[in-house]
Amino acid sequence: MTSDDLDTDDALLPRLRLIEEQPLDQRASAYAQLHDELKGRLEGGDSSPSNG
């Protein structure tokens, strides 16, 4: 885990709080964007695919 990972983790809760304060239509869009970012981060962390 790098210091960038820790900074990103520390920024997640404030970001979620900010999203929750938005109107519903904007909140849905913001959650979708956050989902895509986290998905990309998780999938980007994969090592080589398994040969199975």
Secondary structure as GFF3:
##gff-version 3
##sequence-region A 1 52
A	DSSP	alpha_helix	3	20	.	.	.	ID=ss1
A	DSSP	alpha_helix	24	44	.	.	.	ID=ss2
###
